[in-house]
Amino acid sequence: MQFTPEKYRIPDLPMQPFIDPDEIWDYLNNSIPTPDKVKEIVEKSLSKKRLNLEETAILINATDTTSIELIKEGARLLKRNVYGNRIVLFAPLYVGNKCSNNCVYCGFRASNKAQVRKTLSLDELVKEVEALEDEGQKRLILVFGEHAEYTPEFIADSVRTTYKVKKGNGEIRRVNINAAPLDIEGYKTVKEAGIGTYQVFQETYHPEAYKKYHLSGRKADYNWRLTALDRAQKAGIDDVGIGALIGLYDWRFEVMGLVRHTNHLETCYNVGPHTISFPRIKDASNLHMGSSYFVSDEDFLRMVAILRLAVPYTGMILTAREPAALRDEVIQYGVSQIDGGTKIELGSYSFKEKNENIDRSQFRINDDRPLNDIIDELLDQDMIPSFCTACYRLGRTGEHFMEFSVPGFIKRFCTPNAILTLAEYLYDYAPEQTKEKGMKVIEKNLKELSVKIQKELKKKIERIEQGERDLYF
């Protein structure tokens, strides 16, 4: 290898910026792939060791057909080894779309006068949660615009309200947050409400590109956003999610930025991100921006596979921005979480008829299948749809989660817990055809577990059939 610097130009210090664009481009421009090197790096990843920047750059630069297939197959195998055949399901719930930022790519931006602004009242929030529980959802991510109205106290109240809603056998067991970066005290307030993961996406890791897209508002401060999850960690939130909006800048740079962010969190806090997201630019209300960095489906698939190999233990989220057929394919290369039954207009879960003349959405989705349709298709692919929240509720987060997930031991918890949450869904919400299909998938996966776990799991499933809920390992 011709380029092997051992020191970062910017040291990893808590609460301090850590991205050096020249360093990232040096890696991308000077890391030369060979078939043997690509194979060696894939094998390292399969041993569940995170890749460094140079190794990630080599995979990015490996564009020959043989190397690409080796990377994809490695990602497919790694996902099976670490996560089994489960797919975690969740739903986004938009609480408010008021925003004080001007981000060129976003339908919520302050300058978009065509946007109809709304914040759900607590009563409206309850109705939305009830509607989601009626579908069988157990995991939500509450989404807020970046606005002075959405204080830490407001976010915390929304979380507590969501957890209190119980309808029939329905309940929300994990509430994640996608909202503005907070100060340390603000994060502490939100943490006390019992949140799961706090997501802050950098959007683009390239500082100059960032300035181009973020014209005004607090979000225009690149470093404030870049260190957002440092402050979350300082506040005691050890379960954080990072992400980049693919299409704002060169996807190769963004992948490197995500890995560099992972390095930073591990170095400073001994724990990497719980999830990585990589939404692609899609249409939004009054969106007018260039498409020079838009990513093809082929490159998107390759990007996901590289990320899977680069950070073996981190959950990867694929959103309903992508069409159903592509989601089914991308899942194979490392995705562990998807949203299902997604609606992104405020109040749209509880109101069945959409008003075509009103648009309160941030962007447009391309997979609007009902939750049961997605579950049905996952079962057809011999996957286990999961609503599991056990790790969060048993304290297996942060460093504790790393202890289980980095060596790959998390699978012994995830598969049984996924089966239990699937059984709950089948008994409470599934049509008969889906229930029959799901029970066959459960029976098949039971046979692949140890005899001891099989016995314990069968007993728990019997208890679910008799009416008990919320059983887990």
C-alpha positions as CSV (number, residue, x, y, z in Angstrom):
1,M,0.0,0.0,0.0
2,Q,1.4,3.4,-1.0
3,F,-0.5,5.5,1.6
4,T,-0.4,4.5,5.2
5,P,-0.5,7.5,7.6
6,E,-0.9,6.4,11.2
7,K,-1.9,9.7,12.7
8,Y,-5.0,11.7,12.1
9,R,-4.5,15.4,11.2
10,I,-7.2,16.2,13.7
11,P,-7.0,14.3,17.0
12,D,-10.1,12.7,18.6
13,L,-11.0,14.9,21.5
14,P,-14.5,14.9,23.2
15,M,-16.7,17.7,22.1
16,Q,-14.3,18.8,19.3
17,P,-14.6,18.6,15.5
18,F,-12.8,15.6,13.9
19,I,-13.4,15.7,10.1
20,D,-10.4,16.6,7.9
21,P,-11.5,16.6,4.3
22,D,-7.9,16.5,3.0
23,E,-7.3,13.4,5.0
24,I,-10.4,11.7,3.7
25,W,-9.5,12.6,0.1
26,D,-5.9,11.5,0.6
27,Y,-7.2,8.0,1.5
28,L,-9.6,7.9,-1.4
29,N,-7.0,9.1,-3.9
30,N,-4.1,7.0,-2.7
31,S,-5.6,3.7,-1.4
32,I,-5.0,1.3,-4.3
33,P,-7.0,-1.9,-4.4
34,T,-5.8,-5.3,-5.5
35,P,-7.8,-8.5,-5.6
36,D,-5.7,-10.0,-2.8
37,K,-6.1,-6.9,-0.6
38,V,-9.9,-6.8,-1.1
39,K,-10.1,-10.4,-0.1
40,E,-8.0,-9.8,3.0
41,I,-10.1,-6.8,4.0
42,V,-13.4,-8.8,3.6
43,E,-12.0,-11.6,5.7
44,K,-11.0,-9.1,8.4
45,S,-14.6,-7.8,8.4
46,L,-16.0,-11.4,8.6
47,S,-14.0,-11.8,11.8
48,K,-16.2,-9.0,13.1
49,K,-13.4,-6.4,13.3
50,R,-14.2,-2.8,12.2
51,L,-12.3,-1.5,9.2
52,N,-10.1,1.5,9.3
53,L,-10.2,4.4,6.8
54,E,-7.6,3.0,4.5
55,E,-9.3,-0.4,4.3
56,T,-12.7,1.3,3.7
57,A,-11.2,3.4,0.9
58,I,-9.7,0.3,-0.7
59,L,-13.2,-1.3,-0.9
60,I,-14.7,1.9,-2.3
61,N,-12.0,2.1,-5.0
62,A,-12.4,-1.6,-5.9
63,T,-14.7,-1.2,-9.0
64,D,-14.0,-4.4,-10.9
65,T,-16.8,-6.9,-11.1
66,T,-15.0,-9.6,-9.2
67,S,-14.2,-7.4,-6.3
68,I,-17.7,-5.9,-6.2
69,E,-19.2,-9.4,-6.0
70,L,-16.7,-10.4,-3.3
71,I,-17.7,-7.3,-1.3
72,K,-21.4,-8.0,-1.7
73,E,-21.1,-11.6,-0.8
74,G,-19.0,-10.7,2.2
75,A,-21.6,-8.3,3.4
76,R,-24.4,-10.8,2.9
77,L,-22.5,-13.4,4.9
78,L,-21.5,-11.0,7.7
79,K,-25.1,-9.8,8.1
80,R,-26.3,-13.4,8.5
81,N,-23.4,-14.2,11.0
82,V,-24.1,-11.1,13.2
83,Y,-27.8,-10.5,12.9
84,G,-29.2,-13.8,11.7
85,N,-32.2,-13.5,9.4
86,R,-34.2,-11.0,11.4
87,I,-35.3,-7.5,10.3
88,V,-36.3,-5.0,12.9
89,L,-39.4,-3.0,12.0
90,F,-40.4,0.5,13.2
91,A,-42.4,3.5,12.1
92,P,-41.6,7.2,12.0
93,L,-44.1,9.5,13.6
94,Y,-43.8,13.2,12.7
95,V,-44.8,15.4,15.6
96,G,-44.1,18.8,14.2
97,N,-42.9,20.3,11.0
98,K,-42.1,23.9,12.1
99,C,-38.5,24.7,11.3
100,S,-36.2,27.7,11.6
101,N,-33.5,26.3,9.3
102,N,-33.1,26.8,5.6
103,C,-31.8,23.6,4.1
104,V,-32.1,23.5,0.4
105,Y,-33.1,19.8,0.1
106,C,-35.8,19.8,2.8
107,G,-39.5,20.4,2.5
108,F,-39.6,21.7,6.1
109,R,-37.2,24.6,5.4
110,A,-38.3,28.0,6.7
111,S,-38.4,29.6,3.3
112,N,-40.9,27.1,1.9
113,K,-44.1,29.1,2.0
114,A,-46.0,26.3,0.4
115,Q,-45.5,24.1,3.4
116,V,-48.5,23.8,5.7
117,R,-47.1,24.0,9.3
118,K,-48.5,21.9,12.1
119,T,-47.6,20.6,15.5
120,L,-49.6,17.7,16.9
121,S,-51.4,18.4,20.1
122,L,-51.0,15.7,22.8
123,D,-54.6,14.5,22.0
124,E,-53.6,14.2,18.3
125,L,-50.4,12.5,19.3
126,V,-52.4,9.9,21.3
127,K,-54.6,9.2,18.3
128,E,-51.6,8.7,16.0
129,V,-50.0,6.3,18.5
130,E,-53.3,4.4,18.9
131,A,-53.6,4.0,15.1
132,L,-50.0,2.7,15.0
133,E,-50.7,0.3,17.8
134,D,-53.8,-1.0,15.9
135,E,-51.4,-2.0,13.1
136,G,-49.1,-3.8,15.5
137,Q,-46.2,-1.4,15.8
138,K,-44.0,-1.5,18.9
139,R,-41.1,0.7,18.0
140,L,-41.4,4.4,16.9
141,I,-39.1,7.2,16.0
142,L,-40.6,10.6,16.8
143,V,-39.5,13.2,14.3
144,F,-39.4,17.0,15.0
145,G,-38.5,20.0,12.9
146,E,-35.8,22.2,14.3
147,H,-37.7,25.0,15.9
148,A,-37.7,26.9,19.2
149,E,-41.2,25.4,20.0
150,Y,-39.7,21.9,20.1
151,T,-37.8,22.3,23.4
152,P,-36.3,19.4,25.3
153,E,-39.3,19.5,27.6
154,F,-41.7,19.3,24.7
155,I,-39.8,16.3,23.2
156,A,-39.8,14.6,26.7
157,D,-43.5,15.2,27.1
158,S,-44.1,13.7,23.7
159,V,-42.1,10.6,24.6
160,R,-43.9,10.1,27.9
161,T,-47.3,10.6,26.3
162,T,-46.4,8.0,23.6
163,Y,-45.3,5.4,26.2
164,K,-48.6,5.8,28.2
165,V,-50.8,4.9,25.2
166,K,-52.1,1.4,25.5
167,K,-54.8,0.1,23.2
168,G,-55.9,-3.5,23.5
169,N,-52.6,-5.5,23.5
170,G,-50.9,-2.6,21.8
171,E,-48.1,-0.6,23.4
172,I,-45.0,1.3,22.2
173,R,-42.0,-0.2,23.9
174,R,-39.2,1.9,22.4
175,V,-39.3,5.6,21.3
176,N,-36.4,6.8,19.4
177,I,-35.8,10.5,18.6
178,N,-34.8,12.4,15.4
179,A,-34.7,16.1,16.4
180,A,-32.4,19.1,16.6
181,P,-29.0,18.8,18.3
182,L,-29.3,19.8,22.0
183,D,-27.0,21.1,24.6
184,I,-26.0,18.7,27.4
185,E,-28.7,19.8,29.8
186,G,-31.3,19.4,27.0
187,Y,-30.2,15.8,26.3
188,K,-30.4,15.0,30.0
189,T,-34.0,16.2,30.0
190,V,-34.9,14.0,27.1
191,K,-33.0,11.0,28.5
192,E,-35.1,11.1,31.7
193,A,-38.2,10.5,29.5
194,G,-36.8,7.0,28.7
195,I,-35.9,7.5,25.0
196,G,-34.1,4.8,23.0
197,T,-31.7,6.1,20.3
198,Y,-31.1,9.8,19.7
199,Q,-30.5,10.3,16.0
200,V,-28.6,13.3,14.5
201,F,-27.6,13.1,10.9
202,Q,-24.7,15.2,9.7
203,E,-26.4,15.2,6.2
204,T,-23.0,15.8,4.5
205,Y,-19.6,15.5,6.2
206,H,-17.9,17.8,3.7
207,P,-17.7,21.3,5.3
208,E,-17.9,23.3,2.1
209,A,-20.8,21.3,0.7
210,Y,-22.5,21.7,4.0
211,K,-22.4,25.5,3.7
212,K,-23.9,25.3,0.3
213,Y,-27.0,23.4,1.4
214,H,-27.6,25.0,4.9
215,L,-28.2,28.6,4.3
216,S,-29.4,29.9,7.7
217,G,-30.6,28.8,11.1
218,R,-28.7,26.9,13.8
219,K,-28.2,24.0,11.5
220,A,-25.9,26.2,9.4
221,D,-23.3,25.6,12.1
222,Y,-21.4,22.6,10.9
223,N,-19.4,22.0,14.0
224,W,-22.4,22.3,16.3
225,R,-24.1,19.5,14.4
226,L,-20.9,17.4,14.1
227,T,-20.4,17.3,17.8
228,A,-24.1,16.9,18.6
229,L,-23.7,13.2,19.7
230,D,-20.7,14.0,21.8
231,R,-23.0,16.2,23.9
232,A,-25.5,13.3,24.0
233,Q,-22.8,11.0,25.3
234,K,-21.8,13.5,27.9
235,A,-25.4,13.7,29.0
236,G,-25.5,9.9,29.5
237,I,-27.2,8.9,26.2
238,D,-25.0,6.1,25.0
239,D,-27.4,4.9,22.3
240,V,-26.9,7.3,19.3
241,G,-27.5,7.1,15.6
242,I,-25.5,8.8,12.8
243,G,-26.4,9.3,9.2
244,A,-25.7,11.1,5.9
245,L,-28.2,12.2,3.3
246,I,-26.8,10.5,0.2
247,G,-26.9,12.8,-2.9
248,L,-25.6,16.0,-1.3
249,Y,-21.9,15.2,-2.0
250,D,-19.8,12.4,-3.3
251,W,-21.1,9.2,-1.7
252,R,-17.6,7.9,-1.3
253,F,-16.7,10.8,0.9
254,E,-19.8,10.3,2.9
255,V,-19.1,6.7,3.6
256,M,-15.6,7.7,4.8
257,G,-17.2,10.4,7.0
258,L,-19.5,7.9,8.6
259,V,-16.6,5.6,9.4
260,R,-14.6,8.5,10.7
261,H,-17.5,9.5,12.9
262,T,-17.6,5.9,14.2
263,N,-13.9,6.1,14.9
264,H,-14.4,9.3,16.9
265,L,-17.2,7.9,19.1
266,E,-15.3,4.7,19.8
267,T,-12.1,6.6,20.7
268,C,-13.8,9.2,22.9
269,Y,-16.6,7.2,24.5
270,N,-15.7,3.5,24.0
271,V,-18.9,2.9,22.1
272,G,-19.7,3.3,18.4
273,P,-23.1,4.4,17.0
274,H,-26.0,2.1,17.6
275,T,-27.3,2.7,14.0
276,I,-26.2,4.2,10.7
277,S,-28.7,5.7,8.3
278,F,-28.1,6.6,4.6
279,P,-31.3,8.0,3.2
280,R,-31.1,9.1,-0.5
281,I,-32.3,12.4,-1.8
282,K,-35.9,12.2,-3.0
283,D,-38.5,14.7,-4.0
284,A,-39.6,17.2,-1.4
285,S,-42.1,20.1,-1.5
286,N,-40.6,22.8,-3.8
287,L,-37.3,21.1,-4.0
288,H,-34.9,22.8,-6.5
289,M,-31.3,21.5,-6.4
290,G,-28.8,19.9,-8.7
291,S,-28.6,16.2,-9.2
292,S,-24.8,15.9,-9.8
293,Y,-24.3,13.8,-6.7
294,F,-27.4,11.7,-6.9
295,V,-26.5,8.0,-6.6
296,S,-27.5,5.2,-8.9
297,D,-29.1,2.0,-7.6
298,E,-26.0,0.0,-8.5
299,D,-23.7,2.3,-6.5
300,F,-26.2,2.5,-3.7
301,L,-26.1,-1.3,-3.3
302,R,-22.4,-1.3,-3.3
303,M,-22.3,1.5,-0.8
304,V,-24.5,-0.4,1.6
305,A,-22.3,-3.5,1.3
306,I,-19.2,-1.5,2.0
307,L,-20.7,0.1,5.1
308,R,-21.8,-3.3,6.4
309,L,-18.3,-4.6,6.1
310,A,-16.7,-1.4,7.5
311,V,-18.8,-1.4,10.8
312,P,-19.9,-5.0,11.4
313,Y,-21.7,-4.5,14.7
314,T,-23.7,-1.4,13.9
315,G,-27.4,-1.5,13.0
316,M,-28.1,-0.2,9.5
317,I,-31.4,1.5,8.7
318,L,-33.1,1.6,5.2
319,T,-36.0,4.0,4.9
320,A,-39.2,4.0,2.8
321,R,-37.6,6.6,0.6
322,E,-36.5,3.6,-1.4
323,P,-39.0,1.6,-3.6
324,A,-40.1,-1.8,-2.4
325,A,-38.2,-3.9,-4.9
326,L,-34.9,-2.1,-4.1
327,R,-35.5,-2.4,-0.4
328,D,-36.0,-6.2,-0.8
329,E,-32.6,-6.4,-2.5
330,V,-30.6,-4.0,-0.3
331,I,-31.8,-5.8,2.8
332,Q,-29.6,-8.7,1.7
333,Y,-26.4,-6.7,1.9
334,G,-26.5,-5.6,5.5
335,V,-29.6,-3.7,6.4
336,S,-31.0,-4.7,9.8
337,Q,-33.8,-2.2,10.3
338,I,-36.6,-0.8,8.0
339,D,-39.7,1.2,8.6
340,G,-43.0,-0.3,7.6
341,G,-46.5,1.1,7.0
342,T,-44.8,4.5,6.8
343,K,-46.7,7.8,6.5
344,I,-44.9,11.0,6.9
345,E,-47.6,13.7,6.7
346,L,-48.6,14.9,10.2
347,G,-51.7,13.2,11.5
348,S,-51.8,10.8,8.6
349,Y,-51.9,7.5,10.6
350,S,-55.2,8.4,12.3
351,F,-56.8,10.0,9.3
352,K,-57.3,7.4,6.6
353,E,-58.3,9.8,3.8
354,K,-55.5,12.0,2.6
355,N,-56.2,15.6,1.6
356,E,-54.4,15.9,-1.7
357,N,-54.4,19.7,-1.5
358,I,-52.4,19.8,1.8
359,D,-48.8,18.7,1.9
360,R,-47.1,18.6,5.4
361,S,-44.4,16.1,4.4
362,Q,-40.6,16.5,4.5
363,F,-40.0,14.4,1.4
364,R,-41.8,11.8,-0.6
365,I,-41.7,8.1,0.1
366,N,-41.5,5.3,-2.5
367,D,-42.6,2.3,-0.4
368,D,-46.1,2.9,1.0
369,R,-47.0,-0.8,1.6
370,P,-49.0,-1.5,4.7
371,L,-47.1,-3.0,7.6
372,N,-48.7,-6.5,7.1
373,D,-47.8,-6.6,3.5
374,I,-44.1,-5.9,4.4
375,I,-44.3,-8.6,7.1
376,D,-45.9,-11.0,4.6
377,E,-43.1,-10.5,2.1
378,L,-40.3,-10.8,4.7
379,L,-41.8,-14.1,5.7
380,D,-41.8,-15.2,2.1
381,Q,-38.1,-14.5,2.1
382,D,-37.7,-16.7,5.2
383,M,-36.9,-13.6,7.4
384,I,-38.1,-13.0,10.9
385,P,-39.9,-9.6,11.2
386,S,-38.9,-8.3,14.7
387,F,-40.3,-5.7,17.0
388,C,-37.7,-6.5,19.7
389,T,-36.8,-4.0,22.4
390,A,-35.1,-6.3,24.9
391,C,-31.6,-4.9,24.7
392,Y,-32.7,-1.4,25.4
393,R,-34.9,-2.4,28.3
394,L,-32.4,-4.7,29.9
395,G,-29.6,-2.2,29.7
396,R,-27.7,-3.8,26.8
397,T,-26.9,-0.4,25.3
398,G,-23.7,1.6,24.8
399,E,-20.6,-0.3,26.0
400,H,-22.8,-3.1,27.3
401,F,-24.3,-3.5,23.8
402,M,-20.7,-3.5,22.3
403,E,-19.7,-6.3,24.7
404,F,-22.4,-8.5,23.2
405,S,-22.6,-7.3,19.6
406,V,-18.9,-6.9,18.6
407,P,-18.1,-10.6,19.1
408,G,-21.4,-11.5,17.4
409,F,-23.0,-13.0,20.6
410,I,-26.0,-10.7,20.2
411,K,-27.5,-13.3,17.8
412,R,-28.3,-15.6,20.7
413,F,-30.6,-12.9,22.1
414,C,-31.9,-11.4,18.9
415,T,-33.3,-14.5,17.2
416,P,-35.3,-15.7,20.2
417,N,-36.6,-12.2,20.9
418,A,-37.5,-11.6,17.3
419,I,-39.5,-14.9,17.3
420,L,-41.4,-13.8,20.4
421,T,-42.3,-10.4,19.0
422,L,-43.4,-12.0,15.7
423,A,-45.6,-14.5,17.7
424,E,-47.2,-11.5,19.4
425,Y,-47.9,-9.9,16.1
426,L,-49.3,-13.1,14.6
427,Y,-51.7,-13.7,17.4
428,D,-52.8,-10.0,17.8
429,Y,-52.9,-8.4,14.4
430,A,-52.1,-10.7,11.4
431,P,-54.7,-12.0,8.9
432,E,-55.0,-15.8,9.0
433,Q,-52.9,-16.3,5.9
434,T,-50.0,-14.3,7.4
435,K,-50.4,-16.1,10.8
436,E,-50.1,-19.5,9.2
437,K,-47.1,-18.4,7.2
438,G,-45.5,-16.8,10.2
439,M,-45.9,-19.9,12.4
440,K,-44.1,-22.0,9.8
441,V,-41.2,-19.6,9.8
442,I,-41.1,-19.7,13.6
443,E,-41.1,-23.5,13.6
444,K,-38.3,-23.6,11.0
445,N,-36.1,-21.2,12.9
446,L,-36.7,-22.9,16.2
447,K,-35.0,-26.0,14.8
448,E,-31.8,-24.0,14.3
449,L,-31.5,-23.0,17.9
450,S,-29.9,-25.0,20.8
451,V,-32.1,-27.5,22.5
452,K,-32.1,-25.5,25.7
453,I,-33.2,-22.3,24.0
454,Q,-35.8,-24.2,22.0
455,K,-37.5,-25.5,25.2
456,E,-37.5,-22.1,26.8
457,L,-38.8,-20.4,23.7
458,K,-41.6,-22.9,23.1
459,K,-42.8,-22.3,26.7
460,K,-42.8,-18.5,26.1
461,I,-44.7,-18.9,22.9
462,E,-47.3,-21.0,24.7
463,R,-47.7,-18.3,27.3
464,I,-48.2,-15.7,24.5
465,E,-50.9,-17.9,22.9
466,Q,-52.6,-17.9,26.3
467,G,-52.6,-14.1,26.5
468,E,-49.3,-13.0,28.1
469,R,-47.3,-10.3,26.4
470,D,-43.9,-8.7,26.5
471,L,-41.8,-11.8,27.1
472,Y,-38.1,-11.7,26.2
473,F,-34.7,-13.1,26.9
